Amino acid sequence: MHLSTLGRLALSIVAFSPVPLAAQDAPLTIAMHYTQAQAAPLIACLDAYERDGQTARYQQITYGDYLQTVLTGRLAGQAPDIYNVNSIWAAQMVDNSVLAEPPQDMIQFVQDGYNSGTVDAATINGTLWGVPTEVSVYMLVSNMALLREAGFDAPPSSWDELREIAKAVSTRDGQGRISTAGFAFAQSSTGAGLVHPYYALMYSSGSDIYGEDFSTANLDSPASLETARRMAGLVQDGITDLSIDAYDFPAGGIGMVIMANWVESEIRDGLGEDFENVTVSPIPMGEDWRTLQYAFFMGVDSASTRTEAAWDLVRYLNEPRDGEPSCVAQMLDGMGALTASVADTAALPAPDEFTAPYVEALADERAISQPNVMQAAEIERMIARTLEEVIGGAADPQASLSALNGEVEDILFEFY
């Protein structure tokens, strides 16, 4: 068995534990990972909400503990009525009957009003399970001050151009250590800093990560091998190394990174007036470039005794009214985050120059949803470990990716 500790916990708690009924007169509870300050616009909507005597309240659960807290809470009969689910958790939650299927009017609401790639993020086995909320997209972010110093007036549009520009930007100190990196990968505990750019490059190559029915993986495909070699080439060229963290981009010593839209506030704070030199552009893979998006969505607990009222609240929070953005969109806009709701995008102020390319990638359907596969978090950590070894020069790309593909398909075999 390849199940992670959290995966085994989820299966044991959800599959074999009865869930007591919620008190009918209690407020509907919506559990999200945002802080009270981040969620303030949405909390104001909840505080003002009253429909047929039904009220609502906010429950904050930290992101790192979210899934485990929800599942153990279900065992104790303390499940919220509404979840804000990271799509990476969705397959596991659906497989264990945690989520209620939406009514037809909610399905139509989403299908009519959201970008199709983001609808995919809330869809498991052909069934839509909720309303998309926050969306993150990956694009190339460049410090044009460094690129101009190296003699380039525009960010790259191809991978060969990226290597050329990044090599020209990179500098070393007297001890031979990189002092200015032409490019950097992000360090993250989940492995997303390596895996998400890898997905974007794979999609731009026209390749999927998995087979159509998720029973097979394409991690040892020619496209995957070429993608890993592209990433490793940046280290081989002396452009970067894995000790340099893309999250240090705001310090001004990194030329380019492939990053999500939510880093804007950190970059703006770090660079100050020099933020005006930052440019966001497509994944540098030619005219057919694609990228990755991942999303959260609001779903209702299947054990809730008030599912109709809960879905009414979900719609209330996600539907624009009187020409104003929805409660969710107001919250996301305050954080610099994105929504895939067409109506909310129209109701919100025009995005700034940093955010606009991310919004366009969604609108143009260039952004492909992160795969909703069972044990996705565990698999992505496995991909990250392999990429780290390959990029760092510690492992042969073809042999490592072949071994990885076999291990991942062993996991998939348990579920598909």
C-alpha positions in Angstrom: 0.0 0.0 0.0 1.2 3.5 -0.8 -1.4 5.5 1.2 0.0 8.4 3.2 -0.7 8.7 6.9 -3.4 11.3 6.1 -4.8 9.2 3.4 -5.2 6.2 5.8 -6.7 8.5 8.4 -9.2 9.8 5.9 -10.3 6.4 4.8 -10.7 5.0 8.3 -12.6 8.1 9.6 -14.8 8.7 6.7 -15.6 5.2 5.5 -16.4 3.7 8.9 -17.6 6.4 11.2 -21.2 7.6 11.6 -21.8 11.3 11.7 -24.3 12.7 14.2 -26.9 15.1 12.9 -26.4 18.8 13.3 -28.7 20.9 15.5 -31.4 22.3 13.3 -31.4 25.7 15.0 -27.7 26.3 14.9 -26.1 28.7 12.3 -24.9 27.2 9.1 -21.1 26.8 9.3 -18.7 27.4 6.5 -15.1 26.3 7.0 -12.3 28.0 5.1 -8.6 28.4 5.6 -8.4 32.2 5.4 -7.6 34.3 8.4 -10.3 36.5 10.0 -8.6 39.6 8.4 -8.5 38.0 4.9 -12.1 36.8 5.1 -13.5 40.0 6.5 -15.7 40.9 3.5 -17.1 37.4 3.5 -17.6 37.3 7.2 -19.5 40.6 7.0 -21.9 38.9 4.5 -22.3 35.9 6.9 -23.0 38.2 9.8 -25.8 39.9 7.8 -27.2 36.7 6.4 -30.7 35.6 7.5 -33.1 33.6 5.5 -36.2 32.0 6.9 -34.7 32.3 10.3 -31.4 30.6 9.2 -28.2 32.4 10.1 -24.6 31.6 9.3 -21.1 31.8 10.8 -17.5 31.5 9.8 -15.0 28.8 10.9 -11.3 29.2 10.3 -9.1 26.1 9.9 -5.4 26.5 9.0 -4.5 25.3 5.5 -2.0 22.7 6.6 -4.4 21.1 9.0 -7.6 21.6 7.0 -8.3 18.1 5.7 -7.3 16.3 8.8 -9.3 18.7 11.0 -12.4 18.3 8.8 -12.2 14.5 8.9 -11.6 14.2 12.6 -14.3 16.7 13.2 -16.7 14.5 11.3 -15.9 11.6 13.6 -16.8 13.8 16.6 -20.1 15.0 14.9 -18.7 18.5 14.5 -18.6 18.8 10.7 -19.3 22.2 9.1 -22.2 22.4 6.7 -20.0 23.9 3.9 -16.4 23.3 3.0 -14.0 25.4 0.9 -12.1 22.5 -0.7 -8.7 22.5 -2.4 -9.2 20.6 -5.6 -6.2 18.4 -4.7 -8.3 16.9 -1.8 -11.5 16.5 -3.8 -11.1 13.0 -5.2 -10.4 11.6 -1.7 -13.4 13.4 -0.2 -15.7 12.3 -3.0 -14.5 8.7 -2.8 -15.4 8.6 0.9 -18.8 10.3 0.4 -17.9 13.4 2.3 -19.5 15.8 -0.2 -23.2 16.1 -1.3 -24.0 16.4 -5.0 -25.2 19.8 -5.9 -28.8 20.4 -7.1 -29.4 21.0 -10.7 -29.8 24.7 -10.4 -26.4 25.0 -8.8 -24.8 22.8 -11.5 -26.3 25.1 -14.1 -25.1 28.2 -12.2 -21.5 27.0 -12.4 -21.7 25.7 -16.0 -23.1 28.9 -17.2 -20.9 31.3 -15.3 -17.4 29.9 -14.8 -14.4 29.3 -17.1 -14.5 25.7 -18.2 -11.0 24.9 -16.9 -12.0 25.9 -13.4 -15.2 23.9 -13.6 -12.9 20.9 -14.2 -11.2 21.6 -10.9 -14.5 21.0 -9.1 -15.4 17.9 -11.2 -14.6 14.4 -10.2 -15.5 11.4 -12.4 -17.7 13.6 -14.5 -19.7 15.0 -11.6 -19.5 18.6 -10.4 -19.3 18.9 -6.6 -19.4 22.6 -5.9 -18.9 26.2 -6.9 -15.3 27.3 -7.7 -13.9 30.1 -5.5 -10.2 31.0 -5.4 -8.2 30.2 -8.5 -4.4 30.4 -8.9 -2.6 30.4 -12.3 1.1 30.1 -13.1 2.9 32.6 -15.4 6.4 33.8 -16.1 7.3 36.7 -13.8 10.4 38.8 -14.8 12.4 41.5 -13.1 12.9 43.6 -16.2 15.5 45.8 -14.5 17.8 42.8 -14.5 16.9 41.7 -18.0 17.5 45.2 -19.4 20.9 45.3 -17.6 21.7 42.1 -19.5 20.7 43.7 -22.8 17.1 42.3 -23.2 14.0 44.5 -23.6 11.3 41.8 -23.4 10.7 38.6 -21.5 11.3 35.3 -23.4 8.7 33.7 -25.5 10.5 30.3 -26.0 12.5 28.1 -23.7 15.6 28.6 -25.7 15.2 32.4 -25.3 14.6 31.9 -21.5 17.9 30.0 -21.2 19.8 32.6 -23.3 18.4 35.5 -21.2 18.7 33.8 -17.9 22.4 32.9 -18.6 23.1 36.5 -19.5 21.4 37.7 -16.3 23.2 35.3 -13.9 26.3 36.5 -12.1 28.7 35.0 -9.6 30.7 36.3 -6.7 34.4 35.9 -6.0 33.9 32.5 -4.4 32.0 31.3 -7.5 28.6 31.4 -5.9 25.6 32.6 -7.8 24.9 36.2 -6.7 22.2 37.1 -9.3 20.2 34.1 -10.6 18.7 34.3 -14.1 15.9 31.9 -13.0 14.8 30.2 -9.8 12.6 27.3 -8.7 10.5 27.7 -5.6 11.1 25.7 -2.4 7.9 24.4 -0.8 7.0 21.7 1.7 4.4 20.3 -0.7 6.8 20.1 -3.7 4.6 22.5 -5.7 7.5 24.8 -6.4 8.9 22.2 -8.8 5.8 20.3 -9.7 3.6 23.2 -10.8 6.1 24.6 -13.3 6.7 21.1 -14.6 2.9 20.7 -15.2 2.8 24.1 -17.0 5.7 23.0 -19.3 4.1 19.6 -19.9 0.7 21.1 -20.8 2.6 23.5 -23.2 4.1 20.5 -24.8 0.6 19.2 -25.5 1.0 16.3 -23.0 -1.3 15.3 -20.1 0.1 14.1 -16.8 -2.2 11.1 -16.7 -4.2 8.9 -19.1 -7.8 9.8 -19.7 -9.2 7.4 -17.0 -6.3 8.1 -14.5 -5.3 4.4 -14.6 -2.0 5.3 -16.3 0.6 8.1 -15.9 2.7 9.9 -18.5 5.6 10.7 -16.3 8.0 8.6 -18.4 6.8 9.9 -21.7 9.1 11.7 -24.2 7.4 15.0 -23.2 8.1 14.4 -19.5 11.7 13.5 -20.2 12.2 16.6 -22.3 10.5 18.8 -19.6 12.7 17.4 -16.9 15.8 18.0 -19.1 14.7 21.6 -19.8 14.4 22.3 -16.1 17.7 20.5 -15.3 19.5 22.5 -18.1 19.1 25.7 -16.1 21.3 24.2 -13.3 23.7 22.6 -15.8 24.2 26.1 -17.4 25.0 27.6 -14.1 21.9 29.8 -14.2 20.5 28.6 -10.9 20.7 25.9 -8.3 18.2 24.4 -5.9 19.5 26.4 -3.0 18.1 29.6 -4.6 14.5 30.1 -3.8 12.0 31.7 -6.2 10.2 33.1 -3.1 13.2 35.4 -2.7 12.3 37.1 -6.0 11.1 40.2 -4.0 14.7 40.8 -2.8 15.6 41.7 -6.3 18.3 39.2 -7.1 16.4 36.8 -9.4 15.6 37.5 -13.0 12.7 35.2 -13.7 10.4 32.7 -12.0 7.3 30.7 -12.9 4.9 31.7 -10.1 1.2 32.0 -9.2 -0.7 35.3 -9.1 -0.9 35.3 -5.3 2.7 36.4 -4.9 2.0 39.9 -6.1 1.6 41.5 -2.7 4.9 40.0 -1.5 6.8 41.1 -4.6 5.2 44.6 -4.4 6.2 44.9 -0.7 9.7 43.6 -1.3 10.6 45.6 -4.3 8.8 48.9 -3.4 9.2 51.4 -6.2 11.1 48.9 -8.3 7.9 46.9 -8.6 7.2 48.9 -11.7 10.0 46.8 -13.4 8.1 43.5 -12.9 6.4 42.0 -16.0 4.1 39.0 -16.2 4.1 37.1 -19.4 3.1 33.7 -20.9 4.8 30.4 -20.1 7.8 30.7 -22.6 6.9 27.7 -24.8 5.8 29.4 -28.1 2.4 30.3 -29.4 0.7 27.1 -28.2 1.7 27.7 -24.5 -0.5 26.5 -21.8 -0.3 26.7 -18.0 -1.6 25.2 -14.8 -4.4 26.4 -12.6 -5.5 25.0 -9.3 -8.6 26.0 -7.5 -10.7 25.8 -4.4 -14.5 25.2 -4.5 -17.4 25.4 -2.0 -19.1 22.1 -1.4 -21.7 20.9 1.1 -21.2 18.1 3.6 -23.3 15.0 2.7 -24.2 14.5 6.4 -25.7 17.9 6.8 -29.4 17.8 7.6 -29.8 21.2 6.0 -28.3 20.7 2.6 -30.9 22.8 0.8 -30.3 25.8 3.1 -26.5 25.2 2.7 -26.7 25.3 -1.1 -28.8 28.5 -0.8 -26.0 30.0 1.3 -23.3 28.9 -1.2 -25.1 30.6 -4.0 -25.7 33.7 -1.9 -22.0 34.0 -1.2 -20.9 33.4 -4.9 -23.5 35.4 -6.8 -23.1 39.1 -7.7 -26.0 41.4 -6.8 -27.0 44.9 -7.7 -23.9 45.3 -10.0 -21.5 44.5 -7.1 -19.1 41.6 -6.9 -20.2 38.6 -4.9 -19.1 38.2 -1.2 -16.5 35.7 -2.3 -15.1 37.9 -5.0 -14.8 40.9 -2.7 -12.8 38.7 -0.3 -10.6 37.4 -3.0 -10.0 40.8 -4.6 -8.9 42.2 -1.2 -6.2 39.5 -1.1 -5.1 39.9 -4.7 -6.5 36.5 -5.6 -8.5 35.5 -8.7 -12.0 34.3 -9.3 -13.1 32.3 -12.4 -16.6 33.7 -12.2 -17.4 35.6 -15.5 -20.0 37.8 -13.7 -17.6 38.6 -10.9 -14.7 39.4 -13.2 -17.0 41.9 -15.0 -18.2 43.4 -11.7 -14.7 43.8 -10.2 -12.4 46.8 -11.0 -10.1 46.2 -14.0 -7.1 44.1 -12.9 -3.7 45.8 -12.6 -0.8 45.1 -15.0 0.5 42.3 -12.9 -2.8 40.5 -12.6 -4.2 41.1 -16.1 -2.2 38.3 -17.8 -3.3 35.8 -15.3 -7.0 36.8 -15.9 -6.5 36.6 -19.6 -5.0 33.1 -19.3 -8.2 32.0 -17.6 -10.5 33.8 -20.0 -8.6 32.4 -23.0 -8.7 28.9 -21.5 -5.0 28.6 -21.6 -5.0 27.4 -17.9 -5.5 23.7 -17.5 -6.8 22.4 -14.1 -4.5 20.5 -11.8 -5.4 16.8 -12.1 -8.1 15.6 -9.7 -6.5 12.2 -9.0 -6.7 10.1 -5.9 -3.7 10.6 -3.5 -2.8 13.7 -5.6 -0.8 15.3 -2.7 1.3 12.2 -2.1 1.9 11.7 -5.8 3.0 15.4 -6.2 5.5 15.0 -3.4 6.9 11.9 -5.2 7.2 13.9 -8.5 8.9 16.7 -6.6 11.5 14.4 -5.1 12.3 12.9 -8.5 12.5 16.3 -10.1 14.8 17.6 -7.4 17.2 14.7 -7.9 17.1 15.1 -11.7 17.4 18.9 -11.7 20.2 18.7 -9.1 22.2 16.2 -11.3 21.9 13.4 -8.7 19.9 11.0 -10.9 19.6 10.0 -14.5 16.4 11.6 -16.0 15.2 8.6 -18.0 15.7 5.9 -15.3 14.3 8.1 -12.5 11.2 9.1 -14.4 10.6 5.5 -15.5 10.8 4.3 -11.8 8.6 7.2 -10.8 6.0 6.3 -13.4 5.8 2.7 -12.1 5.4 3.8 -8.5 2.6 6.3 -9.4 0.8 3.7 -11.5 1.0 1.3 -8.5 -1.0 3.9 -6.5 -3.4 4.5 -9.4 -4.1 0.8 -9.7 -5.5 0.8 -6.2 -8.2 3.2 -7.2 -8.8 3.1 -10.9 
